[in-house]
Amino acid sequence: MSFEHASVTKGLMFGFALSSIAAGIFDLKHYLNLQLVPHISKHHQYWRLLVHCLACASSSDLLLTELLLYNVGIPIERAFGGVKYTSFFVISAVTTILVSFLALLLAQITPVTRSLLNNIPPGPVAIMFALVYQYMRLVPSAYHFRIFGVGMSDKIWVYAVAVQLAVAQFPVTLLPTAIGLLVGYLYRSDFLQLKSWRISPRVVRFAVNWLAPLLGEVKPVRRTNRVLPEARPAAGSRQQAANLNEDEVITTARSSQRRRPAATRSTAPAASAPRVPNPGADDTSSGTDGGGGNMVRQWMSELASGARPVAQGGGTVRAPSESEIAILTSMFPDIEREVVLGVLQRSPNIEAAAETLLTAQPAS
């Protein structure tokens, strides 16, 4: 998996990593912790609601957050698009802040909840689980398997990382986990009409012009389509080596199940070579009964059926054009037309066929 079409996720991963490292270097992590008592109720430090989700509390939390962003954020961004994904992240951040404040207020009702749910640790735990909820609903499973009779899918590995993040600082991380899943459900159900909101086009232009170059160019992964053919004779080795280095197109066309006999070479003179028949005409009118006529009829039948004949050595026989035959016939007037045609059929191109004919000429 690469960051192709996922530049926002790449920027978020860089942002969380840099903010967490900076908070650890400058010893600012104690300012990121969020407590209703005494931070908000007594000291009125409401700014903690905004900054507590900007950096992670420890390196292990940062690692789990980065793993979730990489495995969950990339497919969600590709499904949403960059603008909608960024809008979702902003909505999730604002909504989790408000819901976290309300949850801290409600936790003061009983002494048990007051002691357990008075603190929210630093880190974007709630935002991550709002993203995990979208992953649960949108991304399908690639494969399924069973362990001791229990059915699972490939998404179990993402859920395992999410569970580790949920219990990283048990039990205080259970509250932001529940808040994140609730916010993800509210966004997905569109109960509060949150899906239609988008960030300003000015912000998008600013991010594209100034922030995207800082992240570097995101190139797509090169998916090779190279197919190496079978070994060929030594004739034309340079040209064949060049052809091997070129990418060949992989097709899904069904190959011929039955191997056809190789076309036989004829020793008839070039003047008696049969004409190429019309594919719609009857095969009996395509020429004489000699080897050349059989070869041409077989060639035309293969062209009509969409399959390529197979030679005795296992390689395929290509169909040369009339211009190639005319060029080689003019270059080698002493060689019969059927011989030139056979060499062209078994050569990848006209250059390799010419080299083969040159090497076959006796030394003068």
Secondary structure, DSSP 8 states (H G I E B T S, - for coil): ---TT-HHHHHHHHHHHHHHHHHHHTT-GGGT-EEIIIIITTT--TTHHHHTTSS-SSHHHHHHHHHHIIIIIHHHHHHH-HHHHHHHHHHHHHHHHHHHHHHHHHTTSSHHHHHHSSEE-SSSHHHHHHHHHHHHHH---S-EEEETTEEEETTHHHHHHHHHHHTTTTTTTHHHHHHHHHHHHHHHHTTTS-TT----HHHHHHIIIIIHHHH------------------STTHHHHHHHHHS----------SS-----------GGG------TTS-GGGSS-SSHHHHHHHHHHHHHHHT---B-TTS-B-----HHHHHHHHHH-TTS-HHHHHHHHHTSSSHHHHHHHHHHHS---
